[in-house]
Amino acid sequence: MIRIRAFTAPEDPLACEHFIAGHRKILEIYYGIIKITSDSNEWVNDPHCIVIVAEDPETKTIYGGARLQVVSGKYLLPIESALSKYDPTIHDVVRHEFINGGTSEVCGLWNSKEIAGMGIGSHILSIIGVAVSFQIGIKSIFVLCAPSTVRMSRSMGTQVVTTLGNNGTFYYPKDNFIATVMRLDDVNDLQYADPKVAEKIHFLKDNNNCIVEERGPKGTFMVEYDIKIKNWIRPVAQ
């Protein structure tokens, strides 16, 4: 059994600490990245940062996670910190989305070898980021994708933001890495999403506390979803 839990960052500082350690370990082991521009820990105190973790329900060992960083006007999105020196118009693009319905970024996505091949790290955690957005009243979601995750991101209905960088691409976090800026323009409109993915998003939107049998490349497994966001105060554009 794997539990996937969502909460605002200040609610569980210990889980945030384990999230950071796990993410950094994966970046270093598999990508040789010690420090990235957008790697700031200020989100741990941000009530508008939603943390999503895949964990053992008994030991609370965290096997992977992601964040839905919601723009509040106080903190930059990680995608802004990462790309602004290459294309400062990223700030204008994010600001426009913020004042026209609210916006966010799915970021910090990682998974450990314990759940590799189960489809949780690259797929389910991202889907939950979209499903949770319905609870908190935001319209759009940004994603900064590695080449290996562009296809998965498209399946959720995102499209490349071609007005940024080189038709939406940047060399980041290293000169030999290509990152693509993608955005789901309206979480209420999943017309470009894969139908099965859209169905899963809507299911989790309506069932935020349930146990489901999931299927991944390594077979079936049970997942407990606990993704109801408590005490949410929607940020207001200034």
Salt bridges, closest charged atoms under 4 A:
ASP12 OD2 - ARG5 NH1 3.13
ASP39 OD2 - ARG24 NE 3.17
ASP46 OD1 - HIS48 ND1 3.78
GLU55 OE2 - ARG3 NE 2.84
GLU55 OE2 - ARG5 NE 2.83
GLU80 OE1 - HIS91 ND1 2.75
GLU97 OE2 - HIS96 ND1 3.71
GLU97 OE2 - ARG183 NE 3.96
ASP185 OD1 - ARG183 NE 2.65
GLU214 OE2 - LYS200 NZ 2.38
